[in-house]
Structures are given as structure tokens and as C-alpha cells.
């Protein structure tokens, strides 16, 4: 997931940069490259459509002349170049139509986005709570020092380069507002691609500050908070200042990957002890954190099979029972809140270990449990 959102952010900043070069130079090759960046963004994720919609704002970066007739010609050329970019970008996206599941994109988008009709029925819900989420994410994850430098960069640069400031704000705040107003599901990674223009503004703010005080002092002031947060994320993530939704998703709930690596290490060790015996691992879920998270570690080891057997586990799946009867060693990996088997020992299950996730605010803890089918 992180790679996909990072890739979207990468294509977004290239779309902006190449779009600005197109507006400033009126060159066809830059327009074509802009189209490739736009197509890459839209192929990566549906929010890539924001970049196609925002392309005309690059007119703010155009270099105008005193001659009104020349400026009209320039606008005409820009519209033609934007058309080239849009045709290439949308052409790349439509490659997806060659796949048999293309229609699923529109269906899945409806699971995550409200329609405009829904928005007009309740324009401030979810807009108001989502704007609060964004404030928390930017304060902690941008983080606050970078946000402060960006605000300073806006103020310091506005008089000299107000058009470029407005352009960067449009590419940042425009998608933020639309997502906050229309998104059913909203997490920090969904707004990652909007943060890149903020770093440009923060860089401008840091450059201005460096003229007044020592550069090392500026670097220290800007770097202290993000380095501290990164250190906590690497060493004690439960202590990092994460928004409650991010903390729950990544550290506390069934979506957390806590314990997966340890379970993979244990299963590898058991396979080494008896390389002739095959191992079958059943997991909750059919894709995503489980079983895919476990397959990342074990898919290249012969004799180990990992497969999903259900979302909520009410009984031992028949395929696991058959695997045990065939002489395989059989394990079951499931989060504690999704394990609903009463008297598991009567089903032949033995608890091998459990891996506690971070504590919730109410003091309770989810755990990833590893069971072995002993009989």
C-alpha cells in the first residue's frame, strides 16, 4: 500500500513539474512527457484524475508578453498542448480496458467515494470531521516543523512569486478539499500525494530562514521533530504521535502486521527440523495482510503452502483437516477477535503462541494467534 501511494505522489509531482515546463516553454516534447506522467498517475490509482483536472492551473506559471495578440496565441498553444497531454494520459489509462475486470474500477470507487448527489444532501458530513483528520495528519506526519516552514514559505514568497504559490496551493488544497468532502473511507495515505507541494513551499521557507540564521540551525529546527518521530516508528511505534485511526489500523487492530514475521520465522525453523514433511498454513482472510503478508516470507520455500480459509473462523476448515490426514503438518493463523471456535482443544487445535499488538485506548489488546492442528 505504501508503494502505491508513494508512486502516485511521484507521478503527481512529475506531472506538476513537466506541466509547468510546458506552460513556460510551449514545447510539444514537454507536453508529451506530461501526458506520460499523468497516465502513470491515473494507472497507479484513481485519484490520479486530480492531476488531469489540475493541469490547466499551470497557466499560472506561463511567461506573458506585453502584446495582447501574442498572449492570445500563447493561450491557444497551451490549450493544444494540454490536449496532447490529456490524450496521452487518458490513452494510457484506457489500456486497462483490455483487462476483463475493468468494470470493477468504477464499482470499487463507489465503495470509497460519495456521489455528488450525496454531497449536496450533507455537504458538511464527512467534510467537517475529515478536515479535522487532515489537520492532525499534517501536524504529526508532515510534521509540524515542515508545516510551519511551508506557511513561512507562503508568506515570504507571496509578494515575489504569488502565481507559483497559488499554483502549489491549488495542487495541494484542491484534492484535499475534494477528498475530505467525498471520501467514505479516509486515511493518511490517501492524502500523501497532496503533501509534495507543501515540501516545495517548506523548502522556500527554509531558504528564506537560512538567509537570516545559520543553515545548520534551520536544518536542526526542521529535522528534530521528523527524526524523533521516525526514531519512534522504528524502535517503539506504539509511542509515535499517530492519529487514532492510523494507530488503530497499523498497530492495534486485525489490520496490524504484528506477529507475521515471528510466525514466519517459527514455521521456517520447523520446516528445517523436518525438511521431508510438508507444512500447510491456513489463515484468516483471502487477500491482504493475511494470507499475503505471510506469503511474502514463505512463498519461496518448497514444501510450505499458505492459503486463506475464511474471514471469521468458526471451525477448522475441511481443507486443513484433509491436509493433516495426508501427513502434512498443519497450522492456523488468526487474529484473536476473529477466532470464534469454542473449545478449540476438542477440535484438535493447540495454541503455539500469540503475539500481542499495541494496547487500545481502553486497555484491551488484539493478538495474532498461531495454532497447530495436532490431530
C-alpha positions as a printed Julia matrix, in Angstrom:
375×3 Matrix{Float64}:
   0.0     0.0     0.0
   2.81    2.41    0.85
   4.47    1.82   -2.5
   1.27    2.53   -4.44
   0.59    5.83   -2.67
   4.24    6.85   -2.91
   4.15    6.08   -6.64
   1.05    8.25   -7.03
   2.84   11.09   -5.23
   5.86   10.64   -7.52
   3.79   10.81  -10.7
   1.91   13.78   -9.26
   4.99   15.91   -8.66
   6.35   14.99  -12.12
   3.01   15.94  -13.67
   3.21   19.32  -11.95
   6.86   19.91  -12.85
   6.51   18.91  -16.5
   3.21   20.8   -16.76
   4.98   23.95  -15.54
   7.78   23.44  -18.09
   5.17   23.03  -20.82
   3.46   26.28  -19.83
   6.76   28.15  -19.71
   8.33   26.8   -22.91
   5.3    25.81  -25.05
   7.25   22.73  -26.19
   5.49   19.65  -27.55
   8.02   17.22  -26.06
   7.33   18.53  -22.54
   3.59   18.22  -23.17
   4.08   14.6   -24.22
   6.17   13.85  -21.15
   3.47   15.49  -19.03
   0.95   13.13  -20.64
   3.06   10.11  -19.73
   3.28   11.32  -16.11
  -0.48   11.91  -15.99
  -1.15    8.46  -17.48
   1.21    6.84  -14.98
  -0.62    8.54  -12.11
  -4.07    7.54  -13.37
  -2.9     3.96  -13.95
  -1.5     3.83  -10.42
  -4.64    4.92   -8.61
  -7.98    6.58   -9.35
  -7.04    9.87   -7.55
  -4.63   10.4   -10.46
  -7.63   12.07  -12.13
  -6.94   15.1    -9.9
  -3.73   15.77  -11.8
  -5.52   15.72  -15.16
  -8.09   18.16  -13.82
  -5.45   20.46  -12.31
  -3.26   20.66  -15.42
  -4.83   23.98  -16.63
  -3.72   25.66  -13.38
  -0.16   25.52  -14.76
  -1.17   28.58  -16.79
  -0.13   30.48  -13.64
   3.48   29.57  -14.48
   3.3    30.85  -18.08
   5.51   33.72  -19.15
   3.41   36.5   -20.67
   4.34   39.32  -23.01
   3.02   42.86  -23.26
   1.44   42.11  -26.63
  -2.2    41.04  -26.14
  -2.32   39.28  -29.54
   0.78   37.2   -28.66
  -0.76   36.26  -25.34
  -3.94   35.02  -27.06
  -1.82   32.89  -29.36
   0.01   31.57  -26.33
  -3.26   30.56  -24.65
  -4.29   28.76  -27.83
  -1.0    26.88  -27.94
  -1.34   25.97  -24.27
  -4.8    24.53  -24.81
  -3.44   22.48  -27.71
  -0.51   21.22  -25.61
  -2.81   20.35  -22.69
  -4.97   18.4   -25.14
  -1.9    16.39  -26.17
  -1.14   15.67  -22.5
  -4.73   14.64  -21.8
  -4.91   12.4   -24.88
  -1.71   10.59  -23.9
  -2.69   10.32  -20.23
  -6.19    9.03  -20.9
  -4.86    6.79  -23.67
  -2.51    5.09  -21.21
  -5.32    4.71  -18.7
  -7.59    3.09  -21.27
  -5.07    0.27  -21.65
  -6.88   -1.1   -18.6
  -9.93   -1.73  -20.79
  -8.05   -4.68  -22.26
  -8.47   -6.45  -18.93
 -11.66   -8.4   -18.18
 -12.22   -6.71  -14.8
 -12.06   -3.07  -15.94
 -15.65   -2.51  -14.84
 -14.63   -3.3   -11.26
 -12.75    0.02  -11.03
 -15.95    2.04  -11.17
 -17.72   -0.36   -8.83
 -14.9    -0.25   -6.25
 -14.66    3.54   -6.46
 -18.29    3.74   -5.32
 -17.27    1.86   -2.16
 -14.89    4.66   -1.26
 -16.46    7.85   -2.64
 -19.84    9.55   -2.15
 -21.67   10.76   -5.25
 -22.23   14.48   -5.86
 -25.91   13.92   -5.06
 -24.93   12.57   -1.63
 -22.58   15.52   -1.11
 -25.35   18.07   -1.69
 -27.58   16.22    0.78
 -24.97   16.54    3.56
 -22.23   18.97    2.41
 -20.52   19.18    5.81
 -20.59   15.47    6.6
 -17.99   13.99    6.22
 -16.23   17.25    5.26
 -16.0    18.68    8.78
 -14.62   15.57   10.58
 -12.28   14.8     7.68
 -10.8    18.3     7.82
 -10.05   17.62   11.48
  -8.3    14.4    10.48
  -6.21   16.25    7.89
  -5.15   18.81   10.48
  -3.95   16.02   12.78
  -2.13   14.18    9.97
  -0.34   17.28    8.73
   0.63   18.31   12.25
   2.08   14.92   13.2
   3.1    13.33    9.92
   4.14   16.25    7.7
   5.17   17.16   10.54
   4.53   20.45   12.41
   8.0    21.88   11.7
   7.6    21.28    7.96
   4.08   22.7     8.07
   5.41   25.8     9.83
   8.19   26.18    7.26
   5.6    25.86    4.46
   3.44   28.61    5.96
   6.53   30.8     6.3
   7.45   29.98    2.7
   3.98   31.08    1.52
   4.24   34.4     3.35
   7.85   35.05    2.31
   7.32   34.09   -1.35
   3.87   35.51   -2.0
   4.87   39.05   -2.96
   7.58   37.94   -5.39
   6.05   34.72   -6.75
   2.37   34.79   -5.87
   1.35   32.89   -9.0
   3.63   29.94   -8.19
   2.43   29.96   -4.59
  -1.2    29.8    -5.76
  -0.29   27.0    -8.19
   1.28   24.91   -5.44
  -1.62   25.57   -3.08
  -4.07   24.53   -5.8
  -2.3    21.18   -6.25
  -2.24   20.65   -2.5
  -5.51   22.06   -1.16
  -7.74   21.31   -4.15
  -7.52   17.49   -3.93
  -7.54   17.71   -0.12
 -10.86   19.53   -0.07
 -12.49   17.24   -2.64
 -11.32   14.09   -0.87
 -12.46   15.41    2.51
 -15.89   16.21    1.06
 -16.47   12.98   -0.87
 -14.44   10.18    0.72
 -16.28    7.48    2.63
 -13.02    5.89    3.8
 -10.26    8.33    4.72
  -6.75    7.57    5.94
  -3.47    9.49    5.96
  -2.02    7.64    2.98
  -4.91    8.86    0.83
  -3.61   12.44    1.12
   0.1    11.61    0.76
   0.15   12.81   -2.86
  -1.15   16.24   -1.79
   1.78   16.8     0.59
   4.51   17.07   -2.07
   3.72   20.71   -2.99
   3.93   21.52    0.72
   7.54   20.36    0.77
   8.37   22.77   -2.04
   6.86   25.62   -0.04
   8.67   24.41    3.08
  11.92   24.41    1.1
  11.27   28.03    0.12
  10.6    28.88    3.75
  13.82   27.16    4.85
  15.8    29.02    2.18
  14.48   32.37    3.42
  15.19   31.43    7.02
  18.74   30.38    6.14
  19.43   33.94    4.99
  18.69   35.21    8.49
  20.18   32.47   10.66
  22.75   29.73   10.15
  21.8    26.96    7.74
  22.68   24.25   10.27
  20.31   25.87   12.77
  17.49   25.76   10.19
  18.25   22.12    9.4
  18.25   21.29   13.1
  14.96   23.06   13.75
  13.26   21.41   10.78
  14.8    17.99   11.29
  14.43   17.48   15.03
  10.73   16.59   15.04
  10.61   14.28   11.98
  13.78   12.48   13.08
  12.28   11.93   16.53
   9.05   10.58   15.05
  10.97    8.32   12.64
  13.09    7.0    15.52
   9.96    6.13   17.48
   8.36    4.47   14.43
  11.45    2.28   14.02
  12.06    1.44   17.68
   8.77    1.87   19.56
   5.95    2.6    17.07
   3.28    2.47   19.76
   4.85    5.64   21.27
   4.83    7.61   18.0
   2.31   10.51   17.78
  -0.05    8.83   15.33
  -3.65    9.81   14.67
  -6.04    7.4    16.42
  -7.22    5.89   13.12
  -3.67    5.33   11.89
  -2.62    3.86   15.23
  -5.6     1.52   15.24
  -5.09    0.39   11.65
  -1.35   -0.16   11.75
  -0.71   -1.13   15.37
  -3.85   -2.2    17.27
  -6.45   -3.96   15.15
  -6.55   -7.05   12.93
  -5.08   -4.98   10.08
  -1.8    -4.7    12.0
   1.02   -6.93   10.77
   2.38   -7.55   14.27
   3.43  -11.18   14.68
   3.52  -12.15   11.0
   7.31  -12.08   10.73
   7.7   -14.01   14.0
   5.26  -16.68   12.84
   7.1   -16.99    9.53
  10.38  -17.41   11.38
   8.88  -20.16   13.57
   7.43  -22.05   10.59
  10.74  -21.83    8.73
  12.51  -23.29   11.76
  10.0   -26.14   12.0
  10.48  -26.9     8.3
  14.26  -27.08    8.76
  13.8   -29.59   11.61
  11.92  -31.96    9.32
  12.52  -30.95    5.67
  10.72  -34.04    4.32
   7.38  -33.12    5.87
   5.25  -30.54    4.09
   3.64  -27.71    6.06
   0.21  -26.22    5.33
  -0.73  -22.9     6.94
  -4.32  -21.73    6.92
  -5.02  -18.07    7.68
  -7.97  -15.8     8.16
  -8.83  -13.72    5.11
  -8.24  -14.37    1.43
  -6.03  -11.42    0.44
  -4.18   -8.54    2.04
  -2.45   -8.69    5.41
  -3.32  -12.38    5.61
  -2.51  -14.6     3.84
  -0.4   -12.35    1.57
   1.66  -10.93    4.44
   2.73  -14.42    5.44
   3.32  -15.49    1.85
   5.86  -12.69    1.46
   8.12  -14.56    3.86
   7.3   -18.16    2.92
   6.31  -18.31   -0.76
   9.82  -19.16   -1.96
  10.3   -22.11    0.42
   9.39  -25.51   -1.12
   7.05  -27.62    0.95
   5.24  -24.74    2.66
   1.75  -23.75    1.47
  -0.09  -20.7     2.82
  -3.76  -20.16    1.96
  -6.75  -18.26    3.32
  -9.57  -20.31    4.82
 -12.13  -17.71    5.91
 -12.62  -14.22    7.3
 -14.05  -15.2    10.68
 -13.01  -18.66   11.86
 -15.9   -20.62   13.39
 -14.48  -24.09   12.7
 -11.41  -25.85   11.36
 -11.61  -25.72    7.58
 -12.06  -29.1     5.89
  -9.02  -28.48    3.67
  -6.82  -28.24    6.76
  -8.28  -31.46    8.16
  -7.61  -33.22    4.85
  -4.04  -31.87    4.8
  -3.47  -33.25    8.28
  -4.84  -36.66    7.28
  -2.45  -36.65    4.3
   0.51  -36.44    6.68
   1.24  -32.72    6.49
   1.95  -30.54    9.46
  -0.9   -28.03    9.72
  -1.09  -24.58   11.33
  -3.79  -21.94   11.63
  -3.03  -18.2    11.9
  -5.88  -15.96   13.01
  -6.42  -12.75   14.95
  -7.96  -13.26   18.39
 -11.12  -11.23   17.62
 -11.78  -13.37   14.55
 -11.2   -16.7    16.28
 -14.69  -17.95   17.19
 -14.05  -21.67   17.75
 -15.39  -22.78   21.14
 -13.3   -25.4    22.95
 -10.54  -25.43   20.29
  -8.77  -28.31   22.03
 -11.72  -30.55   21.18
 -11.12  -29.67   17.53
  -7.51  -30.8    17.83
  -6.07  -27.27   17.98
  -3.13  -26.47   20.23
  -2.08  -22.85   20.86
   1.57  -22.49   19.87
   1.96  -18.78   20.6
   0.23  -15.43   20.48
   1.72  -12.08   19.51
   0.18   -9.1    21.27
  -0.46   -5.91   19.33
  -0.32   -2.4    20.78
  -2.81   -1.62   23.55
  -6.02    0.13   22.63
  -7.09    3.27   24.48
  -9.46    1.17   26.62
  -6.6    -1.11   27.7
  -7.63   -4.17   25.64
  -5.26   -5.91   23.22
  -5.69   -7.76   19.96
  -3.33  -10.71   19.38
  -2.27  -12.67   16.34
  -2.52  -16.33   17.37
  -0.72  -19.35   15.95
  -2.45  -22.72   16.35
  -1.33  -26.18   15.32
  -3.77  -28.89   14.29
  -2.4   -31.7    16.39
  -4.94  -34.38   15.5
